[in-house]
Amino acid sequence: MTGPSLKRTTFRTSRLAEFCSEKELVSQTGHDVEDWPLVVLKELIDNALDACEEAGTASVIEVTVTDCSIVIADNGPGIPSETIEGMLDYTARVSSREAYVSPTRGAQGNALKTILAMAFAIDGESGETVIEAHRIAHCVTFSIDQIRREPKITHVQKASPVKTGTRISMRWPDSACSYIGEVRARFLQIADDFTWLNPHLTLSVDWNGKRCVGCRASDPAWAKWRPSDPTSPHWYDTARLERLIGAYVAYEQERGLTPRTVREFVSEFRGLSGTAKQKIVLDAVGASRTSLAKFFGNSDRVNSGAIAKLLGAMQKHSQPIKPNDLGVIGKDHLRAKFEAAGVAPESFDYKKADLEHDGVPYLIEFAFGYCPKGQDVRRIITGVNWSVSVGSNPFRSLGTAGESLDTILAKQRAGQDEPIVTVLHLACPRVEYLDRGKSSIVVPGGRTW
């Protein structure tokens, strides 16, 4: 073919523009746009519960919904300003959970980033979220650069009356306000489900000025494994420990901090806070006075063999964690929730299973009840690490036959049209999700639950 030729220009595309698209956020969250109000609810309640537990405070969470906004406030320690600054850097993932192995509600490190970008992705022109904590209101606005047709972020700080806890206000775009109303029933049920799995939670949901959910904690002093509790070396394999050490080394190098020693690193683990045990572990790997950075290696070559040996010594000289130590929801709390829901007391049944696999504890709680005066509809409450599921339940394959929870219930004449209530909860420090929507999990041996 002859004639004029096109000399192509290489254009630059913003990574922020990629992240703020509906397609990317659906991938990041694992849920379609219509379900995003539910994602906002789940992720912000997860974060609020973790923050309160880390501070040793009985959780009080208030959710306020209007036709075009979702506001969630808690009584935790409040998000620090530097954490908010980090969230606005879309070239990196900022998380205090991701590198550790522990039974926390979220560990992917991108929840708040996705929430901040949602309104813009829906509207295409602008989106605003306000985060208030420590008497500062962080007004985060996503708008469009008309020349480059890419998003830009404006962060303005103002005075706020919020002294205790964090309040996050997300305004839904006018063009998508119907999304909130369309998921109202599921929104309220997910909010209520959190109170079934968290005995220490006091929760309220006000919808257009009307109280729709109001639940006081059945046991404000109830305790579980907190995000601030030391993790156990038995929860790690070599790759996971290598990831944690590398994260510490990078953090210190980026900030010009004095490198911590291997001893200081070992002392952070459950069962290894004593100097005598630390000495035994350090002698086993010849690192009594070695910095963690030197022990790790460098960006070209990681001392994986030494890290594996360190992990073996740490596991040998500490005790595995018992499943019950993770935090049992308990028969009494669940019985009270079932009876309040109209379940016949004589039909209530509760089972608990304590399992361990290669030093990793698994705590499973199951409860069942029949509602003789209830509607002809089944209610299933499922959760992992005290967080509820947004979509379908994550237990896709159970028992030796590998059947789903739905199938097992149907075989027991507890199909979708039966007035029964079922709760199934798993607590484990090492949960492997098969998707970003956390809709299915995998357990040792490759079996999907």
ZAFI-636935 format. One record per residue (C-alpha): residue number from 1; residue in one letter; chain; x, y, z. Coordinates in steps of 0.25 Angstrom, whole numbers, plus 5000, padded with zeros to 4 digits. Layout:
BEGIN
{pt NUM,'a','A',{X,Y,Z}}
...
***
This chain:
BEGIN
{pt 1,'m','A',{5000,5000,5000}}
{pt 2,'t','A',{5006,5014,4996}}
{pt 3,'g','A',{5002,5028,5001}}
{pt 4,'p','A',{5004,5036,5013}}
{pt 5,'s','A',{5009,5029,5026}}
{pt 6,'l','A',{5005,5031,5040}}
{pt 7,'k','A',{5017,5034,5049}}
{pt 8,'r','A',{5011,5029,5063}}
{pt 9,'t','A',{5013,5037,5076}}
{pt 10,'t','A',{5016,5030,5088}}
{pt 11,'f','A',{5006,5035,5099}}
{pt 12,'r','A',{5007,5033,5114}}
{pt 13,'t','A',{4995,5028,5122}}
{pt 14,'s','A',{4994,5031,5136}}
{pt 15,'r','A',{4994,5019,5146}}
{pt 16,'l','A',{4984,5026,5154}}
{pt 17,'a','A',{4974,5027,5142}}
{pt 18,'e','A',{4975,5012,5141}}
{pt 19,'f','A',{4972,5010,5155}}
{pt 20,'c','A',{4960,5020,5155}}
{pt 21,'s','A',{4953,5012,5144}}
{pt 22,'e','A',{4941,5004,5147}}
{pt 23,'k','A',{4947,4992,5140}}
{pt 24,'e','A',{4959,4993,5149}}
{pt 25,'l','A',{4951,4995,5162}}
{pt 26,'v','A',{4942,4983,5159}}
{pt 27,'s','A',{4955,4975,5158}}
{pt 28,'q','A',{4961,4981,5171}}
{pt 29,'t','A',{4948,4979,5179}}
{pt 30,'g','A',{4943,4966,5172}}
{pt 31,'h','A',{4929,4972,5172}}
{pt 32,'d','A',{4921,4979,5161}}
{pt 33,'v','A',{4918,4994,5162}}
{pt 34,'e','A',{4903,4992,5167}}
{pt 35,'d','A',{4909,4985,5179}}
{pt 36,'w','A',{4919,4996,5182}}
{pt 37,'p','A',{4911,5002,5194}}
{pt 38,'l','A',{4912,4988,5200}}
{pt 39,'v','A',{4927,4988,5198}}
{pt 40,'v','A',{4928,5002,5205}}
{pt 41,'l','A',{4920,4997,5217}}
{pt 42,'k','A',{4928,4984,5219}}
{pt 43,'e','A',{4942,4990,5217}}
{pt 44,'l','A',{4939,5002,5226}}
{pt 45,'i','A',{4933,4993,5237}}
{pt 46,'d','A',{4945,4984,5236}}
{pt 47,'n','A',{4955,4995,5237}}
{pt 48,'a','A',{4947,5001,5249}}
{pt 49,'l','A',{4946,4988,5257}}
{pt 50,'d','A',{4961,4985,5255}}
{pt 51,'a','A',{4965,4999,5259}}
{pt 52,'c','A',{4956,4998,5272}}
{pt 53,'e','A',{4962,4985,5275}}
{pt 54,'e','A',{4976,4990,5273}}
{pt 55,'a','A',{4973,5001,5283}}
{pt 56,'g','A',{4966,4991,5293}}
{pt 57,'t','A',{4953,4999,5292}}
{pt 58,'a','A',{4939,4992,5291}}
{pt 59,'s','A',{4934,4996,5277}}
{pt 60,'v','A',{4923,5006,5275}}
{pt 61,'i','A',{4920,5008,5260}}
{pt 62,'e','A',{4910,5017,5254}}
{pt 63,'v','A',{4905,5016,5240}}
{pt 64,'t','A',{4897,5028,5234}}
{pt 65,'v','A',{4891,5026,5220}}
{pt 66,'t','A',{4884,5036,5211}}
{pt 67,'d','A',{4879,5035,5197}}
{pt 68,'c','A',{4893,5039,5192}}
{pt 69,'s','A',{4903,5037,5203}}
{pt 70,'i','A',{4909,5027,5213}}
{pt 71,'v','A',{4915,5031,5226}}
{pt 72,'i','A',{4922,5022,5236}}
{pt 73,'a','A',{4927,5027,5249}}
{pt 74,'d','A',{4935,5019,5260}}
{pt 75,'n','A',{4941,5021,5274}}
{pt 76,'g','A',{4955,5016,5270}}
{pt 77,'p','A',{4968,5023,5271}}
{pt 78,'g','A',{4966,5031,5258}}
{pt 79,'i','A',{4973,5030,5245}}
{pt 80,'p','A',{4987,5037,5246}}
{pt 81,'s','A',{4989,5048,5235}}
{pt 82,'e','A',{5001,5041,5230}}
{pt 83,'t','A',{4993,5029,5227}}
{pt 84,'i','A',{4983,5037,5219}}
{pt 85,'e','A',{4995,5043,5211}}
{pt 86,'g','A',{5000,5029,5208}}
{pt 87,'m','A',{4986,5025,5203}}
{pt 88,'l','A',{4986,5036,5193}}
{pt 89,'d','A',{4999,5030,5186}}
{pt 90,'y','A',{4993,5021,5176}}
{pt 91,'t','A',{5007,5016,5171}}
{pt 92,'a','A',{5008,5008,5184}}
{pt 93,'r','A',{5000,4999,5193}}
{pt 94,'v','A',{5000,5004,5208}}
{pt 95,'s','A',{4996,4994,5218}}
{pt 96,'s','A',{4999,4990,5233}}
{pt 97,'r','A',{4993,4976,5230}}
{pt 98,'e','A',{4998,4971,5217}}
{pt 99,'a','A',{5012,4966,5221}}
{pt 100,'y','A',{5008,4960,5234}}
{pt 101,'v','A',{5001,4946,5236}}
{pt 102,'s','A',{4990,4948,5246}}
{pt 103,'p','A',{4975,4946,5247}}
{pt 104,'t','A',{4971,4960,5243}}
{pt 105,'r','A',{4959,4964,5235}}
{pt 106,'g','A',{4966,4970,5223}}
{pt 107,'a','A',{4980,4968,5218}}
{pt 108,'q','A',{4980,4972,5203}}
{pt 109,'g','A',{4984,4987,5206}}
{pt 110,'n','A',{4975,4993,5196}}
{pt 111,'a','A',{4961,4995,5202}}
{pt 112,'l','A',{4962,5010,5205}}
{pt 113,'k','A',{4969,5013,5192}}
{pt 114,'t','A',{4957,5007,5184}}
{pt 115,'i','A',{4946,5014,5193}}
{pt 116,'l','A',{4953,5027,5190}}
{pt 117,'a','A',{4952,5025,5175}}
{pt 118,'m','A',{4938,5019,5174}}
{pt 119,'a','A',{4930,5032,5173}}
{pt 120,'f','A',{4939,5037,5162}}
{pt 121,'a','A',{4939,5024,5154}}
{pt 122,'i','A',{4924,5024,5154}}
{pt 123,'d','A',{4922,5039,5151}}
{pt 124,'g','A',{4934,5040,5141}}
{pt 125,'e','A',{4936,5055,5145}}
{pt 126,'s','A',{4937,5056,5160}}
{pt 127,'g','A',{4936,5049,5174}}
{pt 128,'e','A',{4938,5054,5188}}
{pt 129,'t','A',{4941,5047,5201}}
{pt 130,'v','A',{4943,5053,5215}}
{pt 131,'i','A',{4951,5046,5225}}
{pt 132,'e','A',{4951,5052,5239}}
{pt 133,'a','A',{4960,5049,5251}}
{pt 134,'h','A',{4968,5056,5261}}
{pt 135,'r','A',{4960,5069,5259}}
{pt 136,'i','A',{4964,5069,5244}}
{pt 137,'a','A',{4955,5068,5232}}
{pt 138,'h','A',{4963,5062,5220}}
{pt 139,'c','A',{4954,5066,5208}}
{pt 140,'v','A',{4959,5057,5197}}
{pt 141,'t','A',{4954,5061,5183}}
{pt 142,'f','A',{4956,5053,5170}}
{pt 143,'s','A',{4954,5062,5158}}
{pt 144,'i','A',{4957,5061,5143}}
{pt 145,'d','A',{4969,5068,5136}}
{pt 146,'q','A',{4962,5073,5123}}
{pt 147,'i','A',{4974,5073,5115}}
{pt 148,'r','A',{4980,5060,5119}}
{pt 149,'r','A',{4966,5054,5121}}
{pt 150,'e','A',{4972,5047,5134}}
{pt 151,'p','A',{4968,5048,5148}}
{pt 152,'k','A',{4975,5057,5158}}
{pt 153,'i','A',{4974,5057,5173}}
{pt 154,'t','A',{4972,5069,5182}}
{pt 155,'h','A',{4974,5068,5197}}
{pt 156,'v','A',{4970,5079,5206}}
{pt 157,'q','A',{4970,5079,5221}}
{pt 158,'k','A',{4960,5087,5230}}
{pt 159,'a','A',{4956,5087,5244}}
{pt 160,'s','A',{4947,5076,5249}}
{pt 161,'p','A',{4939,5074,5262}}
{pt 162,'v','A',{4943,5059,5261}}
{pt 163,'k','A',{4953,5057,5273}}
{pt 164,'t','A',{4951,5042,5276}}
{pt 165,'g','A',{4950,5032,5265}}
{pt 166,'t','A',{4949,5033,5250}}
{pt 167,'r','A',{4937,5038,5242}}
{pt 168,'i','A',{4937,5035,5227}}
{pt 169,'s','A',{4927,5041,5218}}
{pt 170,'m','A',{4925,5037,5204}}
{pt 171,'r','A',{4916,5045,5194}}
{pt 172,'w','A',{4910,5036,5184}}
{pt 173,'p','A',{4909,5042,5170}}
{pt 174,'d','A',{4895,5048,5166}}
{pt 175,'s','A',{4895,5039,5154}}
{pt 176,'a','A',{4897,5026,5163}}
{pt 177,'c','A',{4889,5029,5175}}
{pt 178,'s','A',{4879,5018,5171}}
{pt 179,'y','A',{4890,5008,5174}}
{pt 180,'i','A',{4888,5011,5189}}
{pt 181,'g','A',{4873,5009,5190}}
{pt 182,'e','A',{4874,4996,5181}}
{pt 183,'v','A',{4883,4989,5191}}
{pt 184,'r','A',{4876,4994,5203}}
{pt 185,'a','A',{4871,4981,5208}}
{pt 186,'r','A',{4885,4974,5206}}
{pt 187,'f','A',{4892,4986,5212}}
{pt 188,'l','A',{4884,4985,5225}}
{pt 189,'q','A',{4885,4970,5226}}
{pt 190,'i','A',{4901,4971,5224}}
{pt 191,'a','A',{4901,4982,5235}}
{pt 192,'d','A',{4893,4973,5244}}
{pt 193,'d','A',{4901,4961,5241}}
{pt 194,'f','A',{4914,4968,5247}}
{pt 195,'t','A',{4907,4968,5261}}
{pt 196,'w','A',{4905,4953,5260}}
{pt 197,'l','A',{4920,4950,5258}}
{pt 198,'n','A',{4925,4961,5268}}
{pt 199,'p','A',{4919,4960,5282}}
{pt 200,'h','A',{4927,4973,5286}}
{pt 201,'l','A',{4920,4982,5275}}
{pt 202,'t','A',{4910,4992,5277}}
{pt 203,'l','A',{4904,4996,5263}}
{pt 204,'s','A',{4894,5006,5258}}
{pt 205,'v','A',{4889,5009,5244}}
{pt 206,'d','A',{4880,5021,5241}}
{pt 207,'w','A',{4874,5021,5227}}
{pt 208,'n','A',{4869,5035,5223}}
{pt 209,'g','A',{4867,5039,5238}}
{pt 210,'k','A',{4860,5025,5242}}
{pt 211,'r','A',{4867,5015,5251}}
{pt 212,'c','A',{4867,5002,5243}}
{pt 213,'v','A',{4878,4994,5251}}
{pt 214,'g','A',{4881,4996,5266}}
{pt 215,'c','A',{4889,4986,5274}}
{pt 216,'r','A',{4896,4987,5287}}
{pt 217,'a','A',{4908,4978,5289}}
{pt 218,'s','A',{4905,4965,5297}}
{pt 219,'d','A',{4919,4965,5303}}
{pt 220,'p','A',{4927,4978,5302}}
{pt 221,'a','A',{4939,4971,5308}}
{pt 222,'w','A',{4939,4960,5298}}
{pt 223,'a','A',{4953,4957,5293}}
{pt 224,'k','A',{4959,4951,5281}}
{pt 225,'w','A',{4973,4951,5274}}
{pt 226,'r','A',{4975,4966,5272}}
{pt 227,'p','A',{4983,4972,5261}}
{pt 228,'s','A',{4993,4978,5271}}
{pt 229,'d','A',{4996,4964,5277}}
{pt 230,'p','A',{5009,4958,5273}}
{pt 231,'t','A',{5008,4948,5262}}
{pt 232,'s','A',{5013,4933,5263}}
{pt 233,'p','A',{5025,4928,5255}}
{pt 234,'h','A',{5017,4915,5253}}
{pt 235,'w','A',{5007,4923,5244}}
{pt 236,'y','A',{5019,4926,5234}}
{pt 237,'d','A',{5026,4918,5223}}
{pt 238,'t','A',{5039,4922,5218}}
{pt 239,'a','A',{5033,4931,5207}}
{pt 240,'r','A',{5024,4938,5216}}
{pt 241,'l','A',{5035,4941,5226}}
{pt 242,'e','A',{5044,4946,5215}}
{pt 243,'r','A',{5033,4955,5211}}
{pt 244,'l','A',{5032,4961,5225}}
{pt 245,'i','A',{5047,4963,5227}}
{pt 246,'g','A',{5048,4969,5213}}
{pt 247,'a','A',{5037,4979,5217}}
{pt 248,'y','A',{5044,4983,5229}}
{pt 249,'v','A',{5057,4985,5222}}
{pt 250,'a','A',{5051,4993,5211}}
{pt 251,'y','A',{5043,5002,5221}}
{pt 252,'e','A',{5056,5005,5229}}
{pt 253,'q','A',{5064,5008,5217}}
{pt 254,'e','A',{5053,5017,5211}}
{pt 255,'r','A',{5053,5026,5223}}
{pt 256,'g','A',{5068,5025,5227}}
{pt 257,'l','A',{5065,5018,5240}}
{pt 258,'t','A',{5075,5010,5248}}
{pt 259,'p','A',{5073,4996,5244}}
{pt 260,'r','A',{5067,4987,5254}}
{pt 261,'t','A',{5075,4975,5259}}
{pt 262,'v','A',{5071,4960,5256}}
{pt 263,'r','A',{5069,4959,5271}}
{pt 264,'e','A',{5059,4971,5271}}
{pt 265,'f','A',{5051,4964,5260}}
{pt 266,'v','A',{5051,4951,5267}}
{pt 267,'s','A',{5046,4958,5280}}
{pt 268,'e','A',{5033,4962,5273}}
{pt 269,'f','A',{5028,4948,5271}}
{pt 270,'r','A',{5018,4941,5281}}
{pt 271,'g','A',{5026,4932,5291}}
{pt 272,'l','A',{5040,4938,5287}}
{pt 273,'s','A',{5040,4951,5296}}
{pt 274,'g','A',{5049,4945,5306}}
{pt 275,'t','A',{5064,4947,5305}}
{pt 276,'a','A',{5068,4933,5307}}
{pt 277,'k','A',{5060,4928,5296}}
{pt 278,'q','A',{5064,4939,5287}}
{pt 279,'k','A',{5079,4935,5290}}
{pt 280,'i','A',{5076,4920,5286}}
{pt 281,'v','A',{5070,4924,5273}}
{pt 282,'l','A',{5080,4934,5269}}
{pt 283,'d','A',{5092,4924,5273}}
{pt 284,'a','A',{5085,4914,5264}}
{pt 285,'v','A',{5086,4923,5252}}
{pt 286,'g','A',{5099,4931,5256}}
{pt 287,'a','A',{5092,4944,5256}}
{pt 288,'s','A',{5094,4949,5271}}
{pt 289,'r','A',{5099,4963,5267}}
{pt 290,'t','A',{5094,4963,5252}}
{pt 291,'s','A',{5085,4974,5246}}
{pt 292,'l','A',{5073,4969,5240}}
{pt 293,'a','A',{5077,4976,5227}}
{pt 294,'k','A',{5090,4969,5226}}
{pt 295,'f','A',{5084,4955,5230}}
{pt 296,'f','A',{5073,4957,5219}}
{pt 297,'g','A',{5083,4959,5208}}
{pt 298,'n','A',{5081,4969,5197}}
{pt 299,'s','A',{5072,4973,5185}}
{pt 300,'d','A',{5080,4963,5176}}
{pt 301,'r','A',{5081,4951,5185}}
{pt 302,'v','A',{5073,4948,5197}}
{pt 303,'n','A',{5078,4938,5208}}
{pt 304,'s','A',{5066,4929,5207}}
{pt 305,'g','A',{5074,4917,5213}}
{pt 306,'a','A',{5077,4925,5226}}
{pt 307,'i','A',{5063,4931,5226}}
{pt 308,'a','A',{5058,4916,5226}}
{pt 309,'k','A',{5067,4912,5237}}
{pt 310,'l','A',{5063,4924,5245}}
{pt 311,'l','A',{5048,4920,5243}}
{pt 312,'g','A',{5051,4906,5248}}
{pt 313,'a','A',{5058,4911,5260}}
{pt 314,'m','A',{5047,4921,5264}}
{pt 315,'q','A',{5036,4910,5262}}
{pt 316,'k','A',{5045,4900,5270}}
{pt 317,'h','A',{5046,4909,5282}}
{pt 318,'s','A',{5031,4914,5283}}
{pt 319,'q','A',{5018,4907,5284}}
{pt 320,'p','A',{5007,4907,5274}}
{pt 321,'i','A',{4995,4915,5277}}
{pt 322,'k','A',{4982,4907,5281}}
{pt 323,'p','A',{4970,4910,5272}}
{pt 324,'n','A',{4961,4915,5283}}
{pt 325,'d','A',{4972,4926,5286}}
{pt 326,'l','A',{4968,4932,5273}}
{pt 327,'g','A',{4954,4936,5279}}
{pt 328,'v','A',{4942,4928,5280}}
{pt 329,'i','A',{4929,4935,5277}}
{pt 330,'g','A',{4922,4926,5286}}
{pt 331,'k','A',{4909,4918,5288}}
{pt 332,'d','A',{4902,4928,5298}}
{pt 333,'h','A',{4904,4940,5288}}
{pt 334,'l','A',{4899,4932,5276}}
{pt 335,'r','A',{4887,4926,5284}}
{pt 336,'a','A',{4883,4940,5288}}
{pt 337,'k','A',{4884,4945,5274}}
{pt 338,'f','A',{4876,4933,5268}}
{pt 339,'e','A',{4865,4935,5279}}
{pt 340,'a','A',{4864,4950,5276}}
{pt 341,'a','A',{4862,4946,5261}}
{pt 342,'g','A',{4850,4937,5265}}
{pt 343,'v','A',{4857,4924,5265}}
{pt 344,'a','A',{4850,4913,5273}}
{pt 345,'p','A',{4859,4911,5285}}
{pt 346,'e','A',{4858,4896,5285}}
{pt 347,'s','A',{4862,4896,5270}}
{pt 348,'f','A',{4875,4903,5273}}
{pt 349,'d','A',{4888,4895,5271}}
{pt 350,'y','A',{4903,4899,5272}}
{pt 351,'k','A',{4915,4892,5268}}
{pt 352,'k','A',{4930,4896,5269}}
{pt 353,'a','A',{4942,4889,5263}}
{pt 354,'d','A',{4957,4892,5267}}
{pt 355,'l','A',{4967,4888,5256}}
{pt 356,'e','A',{4982,4890,5254}}
{pt 357,'h','A',{4990,4887,5242}}
{pt 358,'d','A',{5005,4889,5241}}
{pt 359,'g','A',{5004,4898,5254}}
{pt 360,'v','A',{4993,4907,5248}}
{pt 361,'p','A',{4980,4907,5256}}
{pt 362,'y','A',{4966,4907,5250}}
{pt 363,'l','A',{4954,4910,5258}}
{pt 364,'i','A',{4940,4907,5252}}
{pt 365,'e','A',{4927,4910,5258}}
{pt 366,'f','A',{4913,4906,5253}}
{pt 367,'a','A',{4899,4909,5258}}
{pt 368,'f','A',{4885,4905,5253}}
{pt 369,'g','A',{4871,4909,5256}}
{pt 370,'y','A',{4857,4908,5251}}
{pt 371,'c','A',{4847,4920,5251}}
{pt 372,'p','A',{4833,4914,5252}}
{pt 373,'k','A',{4827,4928,5250}}
{pt 374,'g','A',{4837,4934,5241}}
{pt 375,'q','A',{4836,4936,5226}}
{pt 376,'d','A',{4838,4925,5216}}
{pt 377,'v','A',{4852,4929,5213}}
{pt 378,'r','A',{4866,4924,5218}}
{pt 379,'r','A',{4876,4933,5224}}
{pt 380,'i','A',{4891,4929,5224}}
{pt 381,'i','A',{4901,4937,5231}}
{pt 382,'t','A',{4915,4933,5227}}
{pt 383,'g','A',{4928,4940,5231}}
{pt 384,'v','A',{4943,4938,5232}}
{pt 385,'n','A',{4951,4945,5243}}
{pt 386,'w','A',{4939,4952,5248}}
{pt 387,'s','A',{4936,4959,5235}}
{pt 388,'v','A',{4923,4956,5227}}
{pt 389,'s','A',{4922,4952,5213}}
{pt 390,'v','A',{4917,4962,5203}}
{pt 391,'g','A',{4913,4952,5192}}
{pt 392,'s','A',{4911,4938,5192}}
{pt 393,'n','A',{4916,4930,5204}}
{pt 394,'p','A',{4931,4926,5203}}
{pt 395,'f','A',{4929,4912,5207}}
{pt 396,'r','A',{4928,4905,5193}}
{pt 397,'s','A',{4933,4891,5197}}
{pt 398,'l','A',{4931,4885,5211}}
{pt 399,'g','A',{4934,4871,5216}}
{pt 400,'t','A',{4939,4859,5209}}
{pt 401,'a','A',{4929,4860,5197}}
{pt 402,'g','A',{4933,4874,5195}}
{pt 403,'e','A',{4919,4879,5195}}
{pt 404,'s','A',{4915,4894,5197}}
{pt 405,'l','A',{4908,4899,5209}}
{pt 406,'d','A',{4896,4902,5201}}
{pt 407,'t','A',{4896,4888,5195}}
{pt 408,'i','A',{4897,4881,5209}}
{pt 409,'l','A',{4886,4890,5215}}
{pt 410,'a','A',{4877,4886,5203}}
{pt 411,'k','A',{4879,4871,5206}}
{pt 412,'q','A',{4875,4874,5220}}
{pt 413,'r','A',{4862,4880,5215}}
{pt 414,'a','A',{4867,4894,5218}}
{pt 415,'g','A',{4866,4899,5204}}
{pt 416,'q','A',{4865,4914,5200}}
{pt 417,'d','A',{4850,4914,5203}}
{pt 418,'e','A',{4851,4909,5217}}
{pt 419,'p','A',{4850,4918,5230}}
{pt 420,'i','A',{4863,4914,5236}}
{pt 421,'v','A',{4875,4922,5241}}
{pt 422,'t','A',{4889,4917,5239}}
{pt 423,'v','A',{4903,4923,5243}}
{pt 424,'l','A',{4916,4917,5239}}
{pt 425,'h','A',{4929,4924,5243}}
{pt 426,'l','A',{4944,4921,5241}}
{pt 427,'a','A',{4955,4928,5249}}
{pt 428,'c','A',{4969,4925,5244}}
{pt 429,'p','A',{4982,4933,5243}}
{pt 430,'r','A',{4985,4929,5229}}
{pt 431,'v','A',{4973,4930,5219}}
{pt 432,'e','A',{4976,4929,5205}}
{pt 433,'y','A',{4965,4935,5196}}
{pt 434,'l','A',{4963,4931,5182}}
{pt 435,'d','A',{4958,4945,5177}}
{pt 436,'r','A',{4959,4959,5182}}
{pt 437,'g','A',{4944,4959,5185}}
{pt 438,'k','A',{4947,4949,5196}}
{pt 439,'s','A',{4936,4940,5191}}
{pt 440,'s','A',{4943,4927,5192}}
{pt 441,'i','A',{4955,4922,5201}}
{pt 442,'v','A',{4965,4911,5200}}
{pt 443,'v','A',{4970,4902,5211}}
{pt 444,'p','A',{4982,4893,5212}}
{pt 445,'g','A',{4982,4882,5202}}
{pt 446,'g','A',{4976,4890,5191}}
{pt 447,'r','A',{4962,4888,5196}}
{pt 448,'t','A',{4952,4900,5194}}
{pt 449,'w','A',{4942,4903,5205}}
***
